Each structure stands twice: as structure tokens, then as C-alpha cells.
Amino acid sequence: MYADIIAVGVAFLFGLGSRLAGLPPLVGYLIAGFVLYGAGMQATVTLREFADIGVTLLLFTIGLKLRVGNLLMPQVWAVASLHMLAAVVLLVAFLLGLGFVGVPVLAGLDIQQTALIAFALSFSSTVFAVKVLEEKGEMDAVYGRIAIGILIIQDIAAVIFLAVSTGKMPSLWALSLLLLIPLRPVLFKALDRSGHGELMVLFGLSLALGGAKVFEMVGVKGDLGALILGLSLAASPRSSELARHLLGFKDLFLVGFFLVIGLSGPLSLQAVGIALLLVIVVPLKMAFFFWLLARFQLRARTSLLTSLSLANYSEFGLIVAVLAIANGWMSGDWLIIIAVALSISFIIAAPINSAAHKLYSRFRKPLQRFETASLLPSEQLISPGDVSVIIFGMGRVGSGAYDEIRQRFGDALLGVDFDKYTVDMHRDAGRNVVRGSVTDPDFWERFQIDHSVINLVMLAMPNQQENLYAVSQLRKLGYKGKLTAIAKYPDDIEDLKRAGADSVFNLYAEAGAGFADNACADLPLR
């Protein structure tokens, strides 16, 4: 017990240090594992159980996010498949070349072992990409959805490998798993009835962990079962809420996984040297992603931001390596090497992704040469017509403002939102809404509108950085009309006004005042 407490405490300290350095905490967890191993500690039963639970919850939450429609885009399934195939071929050639010149550990590999290592290194990190996209508030941006779709295709390939790697045939009882199809409405109903608190969490944990055990009882890999069970709930309107509730639990238990990896062997200079050689391949992976995405009719900006999100190695590579080592297919040294390569790739990718928009602005012209002559409809020029009011951000606040202004002043107004489904919903409701991201420098070039006839611009986006960027862009383009925005905190108000906003609506304080006004409207005066 004391060893577990010490391990968790050390993981916290190194994770905190990693976060303060601008890196994902999991880099710190891996380093903590190496440090603990050097101090003489071994992986405990509790930590190994934490690791198994973390992987199961990771796959379950991936299943919850699966949207078949998104995966059917050629920009997702075709790019993911072609890139994985090319990455394996490239890595096999690279590893065999290093072995040919006598690099230690690599010199004795046969083609099967080399292909397995290359397969483990062909993935990009789902954990890293999700964290980066969440911090930038761009999970639902075009490039964010494409990046997540590609990662899910890769994850499915990894899960299939995990499922078939045991070499066991499922029992006849596995046919009973087909009952999941008629049971889906029951699961939907149970999720709906679980509310929004701890019952929802218990439902998710019970289904993921208990369901994985049921799959294992009938001879099917539990990890595959967790993915299938998550997928069975993906169509529910509340699947995203369940995924958010389980996010903290998944991250917590994955700490055990990363600690166990670090505790699996000594960290040597040889392992670090080989890992540094493997990191050389990451820019080539990123460049090929960019080229493929551009060939599939995406703009240079979308292609670059997507490829930067995928420019790393993956925790799934570690999962594949753990299984391969357990089956005797590769040396245990490779788990440490892949873990170090993963950490280094994160250390390099984190600051690059933070500066992704600036990088595109700087290299936009040369990057645009890779674009195809015809782009996807969602990437083409935007011509909204004659409008006098524009509302950026068509969530609850923006759509409410839209309806109020239309009722008072007519239809000469326009809504802008980056989410395709939000835009389609508003269009079906009769609102004039176009799709666009204010953080996209090309959006302002694609947005064909006369700023001199606009009387009012409202910024109703929940992300402060998006609102600030929109204010600066509008003022740079010469817009001199009234510009108002929403904010959640007092210091945000001052930042927006300094950037050029004429007025700022404190979303919480003024909503409360409006609520009180409405409640008191019909009370008798004293």
C-alpha cells in the first residue's frame, strides 16, 4: 500500500512539473516510472490493475465518440489507411537500415519483429490530440473532427490486433453477444434514466468494466468488448455527456498504465539513443499526413493543423508492445525504447501545436501550393449577401440574440458557427447561418462581405481566445461599427475592451440580473 501511495505522489509531482513546462502530464508519469524503477521499486498488483482499467475505459470512451458518418469521409478512412500502410513500410525500411549498419538492439531483428515494431510506431496519440484540441477549444473544428476520425481508425486497427493476437477461438457462447443488438434500446433507456450525476458514472463504469469481463468469459478480448459496448451507445444523445463524466476516471487509471511502463525496465543511454533515432521519422509522418490531406481537397490550413495534431507516437503503441512482449514476439527492451520515443515526440509536439496558427500564418503561401484546384464545399468562399448584423457563435446565446434581433429589425443579419451540425440545424430552422472558424486566417479572406454596411457585430463564442482573435481581425480589416462580445470573468472583459470591443456582456452576472428582472416583472409594487 505504501508503495502505491508513494508511486501516486511521485506521479503527481512529475505530472505537475510536466504541465508547468507546457507538456502533457503523461510525460511526467512516464518519467516518474523510470525514476521509481531506478530507486528500486517494482510495479505492484494495484498499479497493474489500474493500468488494465485505464485501457478498458480508454477504449470504451473511444467507442462512445464513434460517429460512423464522420469515419466514412475519404479524408478520414482513406487518409488513415494509406498513411498507416506507408508508415509501416517506411519504418520497416528505416529499422532494417539501422540494423544493417549495426545499431544495437536493431541488428538482430527479423522481418516479422521489425514489422511489429513498425506497426506499434505507426499510430498517433489519441490522448495527446484530444488534450491539445480541448485546450485550444477546437474539438469541433473541421481539422479537429478529421484528426479525431483518423485517430479512431488507427485505434480500431489496434483493437483488432489486440483481439486476434491471443490466438484463441471464441466459444460458442460468443454468439450470445449478438443480443447486444436488440438490447441497445434498453441501454439507451438506462442511460436516460441515470440522470446527470453519480448514477451516470456508475452506469458507464459498470457497462465498460463489467461488459469487458463478459466478453472475456466467452473467449473475446475484453478490450474489443469495451470498444463495442461504447459504440453501442454512440448514437445516444447523451453519449457525449457520459464520455465527459468518465474522462477523469479514464485519465486517473491511465496514470497506472504509464507508471507501469516506466517501471518495466531500466532507462539506459542506449534506449534513449535509439528513441532519438525513431523521433527522426515523426516529421516524415507529419509531412505525409499533410500531403495526403491536401490531395483529398482540404485547404492547406486544415491539412497543416490536422497533421500537427498527429505528429507524435501513441500510447496505443505501448499497448501493442506490452502484448507483443507478453507473447514473446519482441524483446522487453522495446517497451522502454517506445516509451522514451513517445515522451520525446510529445515534448517536441506540444509547443509546435501551441504555435500552430502562427506557423500557418507565417508559411501560408508556400503551403497553399499543395492545395488542389477544387476544394471541398466546406472549404470554399463564403458569400452571405447583404447583411447589417453579424453574430459569431450560434450556440444558445448566439441563437437567442439572433431571434431577438430578427424580431426587432428584420432579416438583414447573419450567423456564423464552425460546427457543421449547428449550421445545418439553424438553416433548417430558417436562420441565415454560414460555417466558418474565426481562428482561421483564411476564413477572413473567404468571407466575402462589405464591412462598410455592417452596423453591429456580436461575438457570442464561449472561448475567450476566439473572441479576442475575432476582435483583432475585424479591427485590422477596417471594421469601424459597433462590436460587442460576451465574457465569463471580469478580467476577460478588460482584455476584450483593450483589444477593441465597444461593450462586453458579462455572461454570468448580467444573466443573473436579467433573470431577476424577469422574475420580478409581475410582482406588485410596494
BELQUI-V981057 format. One record per backbone hydrogen bond with DSSP energy under -0.5 kcal/mol. NH is the residue of the N-H (numbers start at 0). CO is the residue of the C=O. E is the energy in kcal/mol with one decimal. If there is no record, write none. Layout:
nh: [NH	NH]
co: [CO	CO]
e: [E	E]
This chain:
nh: [4	5	6	7	8	9	10	11	12	13	14	15	16	17	18	19	20	21	22	26	27	27	28	29	30	31	32	33	34	35	36	37	38	39	40	47	48	49	50	51	52	53	54	55	56	57	58	59	60	61	62	63	64	64	65	65	67	69	70	71	72	75	76	76	77	78	79	80	81	82	83	84	85	86	87	88	89	90	91	92	93	94	95	96	97	98	99	100	101	102	105	105	106	108	113	114	115	116	117	118	119	120	121	121	128	129	130	131	132	133	134	135	136	136	137	140	144	145	146	147	148	149	150	151	152	153	154	155	156	157	158	159	160	161	162	163	164	166	170	173	174	175	176	177	178	179	180	181	182	183	183	186	187	188	189	190	191	192	193	193	194	196	199	200	201	202	203	204	205	206	207	208	209	209	210	210	211	212	213	214	215	216	217	217	218	219	224	225	226	227	228	229	230	231	232	232	233	233	235	238	241	242	243	244	245	246	246	247	249	250	251	252	253	254	254	255	255	256	257	258	259	260	261	262	263	264	267	271	272	273	274	275	276	277	278	279	279	280	281	282	283	284	285	286	287	288	289	290	291	292	293	294	295	296	297	302	303	304	305	306	307	308	309	310	311	316	317	318	319	320	321	322	323	324	325	326	327	328	329	333	334	335	336	337	338	339	340	341	342	343	344	345	346	347	348	349	350	351	352	353	354	355	358	359	360	361	362	363	366	367	368	368	369	370	371	375	378	379	381	382	386	387	388	389	390	391	391	392	392	398	399	400	401	402	403	404	405	406	407	408	409	412	413	414	415	416	422	423	424	425	426	427	428	429	430	432	433	435	439	440	442	443	444	445	446	447	447	448	450	452	453	454	455	456	457	458	459	459	463	466	467	468	469	470	471	472	473	474	475	476	477	478	481	483	484	485	486	491	492	493	494	495	496	497	498	499	500	501	502	504	505	506	506	509	510	510	511	512	513	514	515	516	517	518	519	520	520	522]
co: [0	1	2	3	4	5	6	7	8	9	10	11	12	13	14	15	16	18	17	23	23	24	24	25	26	27	28	29	30	31	32	33	34	36	35	43	44	45	46	47	48	49	50	51	52	53	54	55	56	57	58	59	60	61	61	62	65	66	66	67	69	72	70	72	73	73	75	76	77	78	79	80	81	82	83	84	85	86	87	88	89	90	91	92	93	94	95	96	98	97	102	103	102	105	109	110	111	112	113	114	115	116	117	118	124	125	126	127	128	129	130	131	132	133	132	137	140	141	142	143	144	145	146	147	148	149	150	151	152	153	154	155	156	157	158	159	160	163	217	170	171	172	173	174	175	176	177	177	178	179	180	182	183	184	185	186	187	188	189	190	191	193	196	196	197	198	199	200	201	202	203	204	204	205	205	206	207	208	209	210	211	212	213	214	215	214	220	221	222	223	224	225	226	227	228	229	229	230	232	235	237	238	239	240	241	242	243	243	245	246	247	248	249	250	251	251	252	252	253	254	255	256	257	258	260	261	265	267	268	269	270	271	272	273	274	275	276	277	278	278	279	280	281	282	283	284	285	286	287	288	289	290	291	293	292	298	299	300	301	302	303	304	305	307	309	313	313	314	315	316	317	318	319	320	321	322	324	323	323	330	331	331	332	333	334	335	336	337	338	339	340	341	342	343	344	345	346	347	348	349	350	352	354	355	356	357	358	359	362	363	364	365	366	367	293	296	375	376	445	380	384	411	411	455	413	389	457	390	415	394	395	396	397	398	399	400	401	402	403	404	405	410	388	431	390	433	418	419	420	421	422	423	424	426	425	430	414	416	436	438	439	439	440	441	442	381	445	446	448	449	450	387	387	481	389	483	391	457	461	462	463	464	465	466	467	468	469	470	471	472	474	473	454	456	502	458	504	488	488	489	490	491	492	493	494	495	495	482	482	484	503	486	504	505	505	506	507	508	509	510	511	512	513	514	515	516	517	519]
e: [-2.3	-2.6	-2.5	-2.5	-2.4	-2.8	-2.4	-2.3	-2.1	-2.5	-2.7	-2.9	-2.1	-2.2	-2.3	-2.6	-1.3	-1.9	-2.8	-1.8	-0.6	-0.7	-1.7	-2.1	-2.1	-2.6	-2.0	-2.0	-2.6	-2.7	-2.2	-2.2	-1.5	-1.7	-2.5	-2.1	-2.2	-2.5	-2.3	-2.2	-2.5	-2.6	-2.1	-2.1	-2.6	-2.2	-2.2	-2.2	-2.6	-1.7	-2.2	-1.8	-1.2	-0.5	-0.5	-1.1	-0.6	-0.9	-1.8	-1.4	-1.1	-2.0	-0.7	-1.9	-0.7	-1.4	-2.6	-2.2	-2.8	-2.6	-2.3	-2.3	-2.5	-3.0	-2.2	-2.1	-2.8	-2.8	-2.5	-2.3	-2.5	-3.0	-2.7	-2.1	-2.2	-2.4	-2.2	-1.5	-1.2	-2.4	-0.8	-1.2	-1.4	-1.4	-2.4	-2.3	-1.9	-2.3	-2.6	-2.3	-2.1	-1.7	-0.6	-0.9	-1.9	-2.6	-2.1	-2.6	-2.7	-2.6	-2.3	-1.8	-0.6	-0.8	-2.6	-0.9	-2.6	-2.1	-2.6	-2.5	-2.3	-2.5	-2.3	-2.3	-2.0	-2.2	-2.8	-2.6	-1.9	-2.1	-2.7	-2.4	-1.9	-2.5	-2.4	-2.2	-1.6	-1.1	-2.0	-1.9	-1.7	-1.8	-1.7	-1.7	-1.9	-2.0	-1.6	-0.5	-1.6	-0.8	-0.9	-2.1	-2.7	-2.3	-2.5	-2.3	-2.4	-2.4	-0.8	-0.6	-0.9	-0.5	-0.7	-1.4	-2.7	-2.4	-2.4	-2.8	-2.6	-2.5	-2.6	-2.6	-0.6	-1.6	-0.7	-1.3	-1.6	-1.6	-1.9	-2.2	-2.0	-2.0	-1.0	-0.7	-1.6	-2.7	-1.8	-2.3	-1.8	-2.4	-2.6	-2.1	-2.5	-2.0	-0.7	-1.1	-0.6	-0.9	-1.9	-1.8	-2.1	-2.4	-2.1	-2.2	-2.0	-0.8	-0.6	-0.6	-2.8	-2.6	-2.3	-2.6	-2.1	-0.9	-0.8	-0.6	-0.7	-1.0	-2.3	-2.4	-2.4	-1.8	-2.0	-2.0	-1.4	-0.7	-0.7	-2.0	-2.5	-2.4	-2.3	-2.2	-1.6	-2.0	-1.8	-0.7	-0.7	-1.5	-1.0	-0.6	-0.5	-2.1	-2.5	-2.6	-2.2	-2.1	-2.6	-2.4	-2.6	-2.7	-2.2	-2.0	-1.3	-1.1	-1.2	-2.5	-2.8	-2.7	-2.1	-2.3	-2.5	-1.6	-0.9	-1.1	-1.9	-0.9	-0.8	-1.7	-2.6	-2.2	-2.8	-1.9	-2.5	-2.6	-2.2	-1.8	-1.3	-3.1	-0.7	-1.5	-1.0	-0.8	-2.0	-2.7	-2.0	-2.5	-2.6	-2.7	-2.2	-2.6	-2.4	-1.9	-2.4	-2.0	-2.4	-2.6	-0.6	-1.0	-2.6	-1.7	-1.4	-1.3	-2.5	-2.2	-2.2	-2.1	-2.2	-0.6	-1.9	-2.2	-0.6	-0.7	-1.7	-1.4	-0.6	-2.2	-2.4	-1.4	-2.9	-0.5	-0.6	-3.1	-1.3	-2.0	-2.8	-0.5	-3.0	-0.6	-3.6	-2.8	-1.7	-2.3	-2.3	-2.2	-1.8	-2.5	-2.6	-1.8	-1.4	-3.3	-1.7	-1.9	-2.4	-2.7	-2.5	-2.0	-2.3	-2.7	-2.1	-2.2	-2.4	-2.3	-1.2	-1.6	-2.6	-1.2	-2.6	-1.5	-1.6	-0.8	-1.2	-0.9	-0.6	-2.7	-1.8	-2.7	-1.4	-1.4	-0.8	-1.3	-1.0	-2.6	-1.8	-2.1	-2.9	-2.6	-3.2	-0.8	-0.6	-1.9	-2.6	-2.4	-2.5	-2.3	-2.3	-2.4	-2.6	-2.2	-2.1	-2.0	-1.2	-2.3	-1.5	-2.5	-1.6	-1.7	-2.2	-0.6	-1.3	-1.4	-1.8	-2.3	-2.1	-2.3	-1.7	-1.0	-2.4	-2.6	-1.3	-3.2	-0.6	-3.3	-0.9	-2.2	-0.6	-0.6	-1.9	-1.7	-2.4	-2.4	-2.2	-2.4	-2.3	-2.2	-2.1	-0.7	-0.5	-1.3]
